Amino acid sequence: MLDALQVVTTVAFGLMVGVEFSVAFVMNPIFNALPEDSGQLGRAHGGRMLGAVMPFWYIGSLVLIAVWAIAGWHHGGTGLVVTAGGLLIVSVVMSLLLLVPINNQGKTWTPENRPEDWKEQMHRWDRFHYVRVALIIAAFALLVAALV
């Protein structure tokens, strides 16, 4: 049973990490290279779409990691799992305090109503997102290390 939990947790969390990595290093650079208002519209749509899914994915991943830590308490690698959970908690707090407020504004922007500094706000979001991606990649690496 613990083996199945470890696999489900690693796959679910790994997919989320992959999506966040893709946003940072694939999608946003593509959006930034699009002409005129296309990039801003793409970011707004992505903010709406992923903004609706990611809270459940982050919390679900955190729950799975917590269950793994509890179920595997007397097995090897539990410290790595707990540390991964701690990094995920830091990323969730960071998201709530820094990224979500920017995203909540950006997902409503159109070329007609966006603020003058919208590019600066998107670049600020990107910088915070790079830190979040680094945290969750480290957490994912710890989970994988706990498997071996």
C-alpha positions, 0 to 999 in steps of 0.5 A: 500500500505504501508503494502505491501511495509513493508512486501516486504522490510522486507522479501527481506532484511531478506532473505539477512540477512539470506544468510549473516548469513549463509555464516558467521556461516555455509558455511565458517566454513564448507569450513574451515573444508574441506580437502586440497584445497577444502575449498579455491575452495569453497570460491572462487566459493562462492565469484564469485556467491554471489559477482555477486548477493549481490550488487543488493540485498544490493542496492535493500534493501536500495532502499526499506528501503528508499521508506518505510521511505518516504512513512511512514514518518508520521506513527509510526516507521519511526525513526527505519526505517531510523536508519535501513537504516543508518546501511545498508549504513554503511554496504555497505560502509564497504563492498566496502572499506574492504570486496569487495577488498579481495573478488575480489582477493579471487574469482580468486584464485586457488591452483596454483595462490593463495598467501602464506597468503591466509588463513590470508586474508580469516580470515581477510575477515571473521572478517570484515564479522562478523561486517557486519552481526552484522550491518545488523542483527541490521538493520533487528531487527529495521525494524521488530520493526518498524512493531509493 
